[in-house]
């Protein structure tokens, strides 16, 4: 964790799990099996940073897509207003179109568009031989647009996720993969699904520059300088 001071966590070790004011840090400190302070600090950092800015980048891309697709926004509205949309927060599972829009947005605009791994030992990866310390760059943005795995890869098509269709094998990596896969993926999909549905249901989303804005590949991938208006719908 940049700037982390695991030593500062030590006093908190003394607090019991039910101590007043206990919080996410307390939960991590009392995890079973126990984690060393360095791991607690880096996990806390990942949750606070990754759990906030990354979903925000995804939501910006969703707004970008909605602003350009009034018909899709209308379909989302119908779903939200329909018998399965309901109003309860638990209804995300019954919003298949909204979830498909989220999954498709994360395919075309994965906020974590570049990841790295460092080989710990000599190994091979396909045709490549790696030595200890070699870095491997993984680019979900390119993998998600590779025609070997995706039909019409550059087309925004939520229908490719309809009826519970799954991604083609390991070619869908918005949340990474393997032992360091995103811990918040289920929460993120649920939150974004509800946000997408509610946005379309309650607002008309427009943007003066959605047609010209370009994605920015700095840190998290998101449309740079997108401007959008949210006009409350009266019903
Ligand atoms: C759209 C939303 C999100 C996306 C696209 C996303 C993406 C990712 C990716 C790609 C990784 C793996 C990075 C790597 O392998 O190098 C990751 C890790 C992680 N994410 Fe997320 N994330 C999202 C939301 C969240 C949320 C909401 C939380 C927590 C509340 C969260 C917590 C974490 C944590 C703790 C890790 C580190 C896991 C580990 O290293 O063991 N993420 N995320």
Boltz pocket constraint, residues with backbone or C-beta under 6 A from the ligand:
constraints:
  - pocket:
      binder: B
      contacts: [[A, 43], [A, 46], [A, 47], [A, 50], [A, 51], [A, 52], [A, 54], [A, 55], [A, 58], [A, 110], [A, 111], [A, 112], [A, 115], [A, 116], [A, 173], [A, 174], [A, 175], [A, 176], [A, 177], [A, 179], [A, 180], [A, 181], [A, 182], [A, 183], [A, 184], [A, 185], [A, 187], [A, 188]]
      max_distance: 6.0
